[in-house]
């Protein structure tokens, strides 16, 4: 039988997308053409590969067993057939999609835009806001880079720690707790704001306080750090924010920052991307620029700590610089 590499590429897309329509869109072919290709794959393998279950398509056991091997073969073929692993940034024309926590986008985004466009004036960066229901899903590979504190749960996502931050309390200078000693009881008795894209009025600080028998009063939840700091600048409220990436907002609003009166873990700052971009030279170039920008924003010198494909422990939950999933 004559080997058709295009069938492997189509099979890889079908197995990752689980949909004829989505696979067709990914490979820039029509849905009928992809449907015909699926027919050829079924004939070649003697297996249905994808079967309809209600409104969705489900992979057969044979397809599930083939998925990893097929993906590896396609990636190896791309490497073998690529003319060069080098890129010329000056001639690069590409739009990169980034879903970053708002504090990270504000702190590191300007530097990233400046450094990338200095080398590659033809590229564009689309920063997407974190949302409670996203049409852009990094597991499908339609997000180039995510940046936040959470550990990706999907094995298809690579991730690495590029820096750390720590939580501090932000308040206006006129707040009664802005000066003098602040006990844990004083902190709990104050009024608070949380940062949650889903509007949640609790975060891990509540768990820590309640472990000490000290519930607190949360009077508002805001979707971003920047919004929470605006609230704090107008009222006697407290909010916990990541210190380094919030520094510009704290200074611009003239806010006072104090250490938390209880121990909370440092916040890991992670970059995440789909494994299909591992060997993409342009994407590797973007990742390196993103690492540098986030290093500077976090004030974290030294090399990053790689934690690819979920290897390594998950950090304890923190508040204020999450990756948006589940907050």
N, C-alpha and C positions, 0 to 999 in steps of 0.2 A: 504494500500500500504506500502511495506517495504521501509524504508528510507535508502538511500545510500549516506553517507556523501561525497563519492568521486564525486558524481554528483554536490554537492554544490561547492566543490573545483574547479572542472572543469568549472562550470558556472561562478564562481568568476574570473577565469583567462580569460575566453572568453569575459566577459563583460568589463574587464579592458583593454585587449589587442585589442579587436575588430577584431580579426583575428584568424582563426583556426590554421594556421601555427605558429603564435607567441605564442598562448596559449599552443600548443603542445611543443614548445621549452622551455617554462617557466616551464612546468611540467615534462619535460624530457620523453615525450612519442612521438610516431610517429604521423605524421599528419593524416594518415588514422584512427588510434585509436581515436584521438581527434574528428575526423569527426563522427565516430560512437557514441561517447559519446554525441556529440551535438544532434544526432538523438534521443538518449534516453532522453535527457533533453527536447527536443521538445515534445516527446510523454508524458512525465510526466507532463509538464506544459500546454500542449495544445496550445502552442504558438511557433512561428518560432524562437524567440529569436534574431537571426542574419539573415538578408536577404542581398543578394548580390545587390549592386548598382554600376554597372560598374566593376571596378577592386577592389573595397573595399567592406567590410561588414558593414552594418548599424544595430544598435540595434533597435528593435521594441519598441513601447511605453511601453509595459509590461516589457520588459527587462530593460529599463531606470528606471522604477519605482522600479524594484527589486534590482538594482545594489547596493545601499547603504546597504540595509538589508542583502543581500547575503554576502557582504564583512564583515559586522559586525559578522554575524553568523560564518563565517569561522575563523575569528580572535578569537572569543570566544572559538570555538572548539579547536583551536591550544593551547590556554592557558589552557583549561581543560585537554587536553591530553599530555601537556608537563610535563615531569617527574620532572622538577625543573627549577626555574627561575635563578638559579646560574650557573655560568660557571667556568671552570678551565682554566684560560689563558695559563697555562703551557702546556696543551694538545691541545690547539686550533690550528687548521690548516685551514687557510682561506685566500683568497686573497681579499682585500678590494679595491674598485675602488673609487678614489677621483678626483673630478674636481674642482680645486682651482685656483683662480686668481694667476698669476705668482708671484706677490710680496708676497702674503700670503704663497704660497708653499715654496718660498725661505726663508722667515722669520721664519715660524713655522714648516715647513716640517721636517727638521733635528731633532728637538726636539720631534716631534710626532713619527718619526721612532725609535728614541732612547728609548723613554718611553714605547712604545707598545712592541717592541721586547725584552726589558728587562724583561717583564712579560710573553710575548707570543712569544718565538723564532720561532714558526712554522708559524707565519702569514707573509703575504707580502702586501705591499702597492703599488698600481699602481696610480701614479699621472698623470692625463691626462691634456694636454694643452687645453685651451679654443679654440674653432674653430668656424668659421662662419657657418658651417653646421656640426652638430654632429650626428654620428651614435649612440652615447651613450646619452640617454635622461633620465633625472632623473624622468620624469613623468611616465616612464615605470618601474622604480625601478632598472634600471641597473647601476645607479650611487649610491654608498653607501653614500657619503657625498659631498655636494657642499660647497664652501666657497667663499664669495664675498660680494659686497655691495648691490646688487639688491634684491628687494623683489620678491620672486617667485609668479607668477600669477596663478599657478594651485592650486586648492583646495586640491589636493592629497598630496601636499608637506607641511611638517612641517618645521618651521624655527624659529630660535631664534637669538637674538643679543648677541654676546659673547664679544664685545669690540667696541671701536671707534678709529678712527684715524683722522688726519687733514691734509689738503694739505699745502705743502710748495713749494717754488720756489727753484729749483736746478740749479746751474750754476757753471762753473769753477771759481777758485779764480781770474783769470785774467779778468773776464768779467767786463765791465765798471760799471755794477750795483751791483757788489759784495760788495761794500762798499759805505758809504755815504747815503744820503737821496734818497729814490726812490718814486716818485709820481706815481699816476695811469697813467698819461700821459707817463712817462718814461717807465713804464712796457708795455703799449700798443705799444709804438714805437719800442720796441726790436723785435728780431726774435724768433719764438717759435717752439717747437715740441709738437705734441699731442701723446697720447697713445690710440690707437684704433686697435682692432684686425681686424676690417673691413677697416682700412686705412682711416678713416674719418679725415678731416682736420679741423673739428670744434668740440668743446665740450662745456659744460655749461659755461665755463669761457667767451667764445665769447658772449653769451647772456648777461652776466653781464656787460661786457665792452661796448657792443653796446647800452645797456640801459643808459650808461653815454656818448654816442656819440663818443666812442673811439674804432674803429675796430683795430684788430691786424693783424700781418703778420705771418702766419704759413707756415714754409718752408718744413716741413717733418712730416709724421705720421709714428709711429712705432707700432708694435703689442704688445710689452711688455714694462714694466717699465725699465727692465734691459737694453734693447736695446736703449731706449730713453736716459738713463743716459750715455751710451757709446757715443752717438752723442754729448751730452752736454759736455762731458769731452774733446772733440776734437775741438769744435767750440764755438763761442760766441752766444750760444742759451740758452733759458730758457725752463724749463718744470716743470709743477706742478705734484708732486708725493705725495703719502701718507707718512708722515714723519716717523712714528715709524717703519712700516714694510719695509721701504726703507733705514733705518739707516745703515745697513751693507754695502749695495751697495754704499751709499754716502761716507762712511768712506773709503771703499776700493779704490774708484776712486779719493779720495781727493777732493770731490766736496763741494761747499759752499751751505748752505741752508738758505733762508731768508723767513720771513712771507710774505704771499700775501698782496698786498696793497689794497685788497678789501675783503669784508666779504663773506665767503663761508661756507656752513653747514659742520659740522663734518661728517665723513664717517662712517656709521654703518658697522660693520663686522658681517655677518650672516653665520650661519651654516644652511644647508637645507638638508632634506632627505625625501624619500617617506614614506607615512604613514604605508606602509606594514612592515616597520622596527621598528615601535613603541615598539613592545613587544619582539623584538629579543635581548636576553641578550648579545650576542657577539657584536651586533651593538651598544647597549647602553654603553657597555664597551669602544668601539672605540670613541663614541661621547664624553664621559667624558675626555678621553685623548686629543681629538681634542680641546675641550673647554680650557683645561689647557694650551696647547701649544699656542693657539691663544691669550689667556689672557696675557701670558708672552710676546709674540711678539708685542702685541698692547700696553703693559704697562698699561692695564686697570684692576685694582684690583676690587674685589667684585664679586657678583653673576651676572650671565647673566640675560638679560631681555627677557623672553619668549614671542614669538609672533606666536603661533601655528596657522597653517591653515589660514594665512592671517589676523588674528585678529590684530588690531592695525594699526596705520597710516603708510603710505608709506613715507619714508624719501625723502627730496628734492634731485634731482639728483646731483651727484658729479662725479668728473673725477678721473681716476687713479687706483681705486680699485674696479671696478664693477665686477659683476658675469659673464660678458661676453655676456649676452643676449642683443642683439641690439646695442652693442657698435661698 
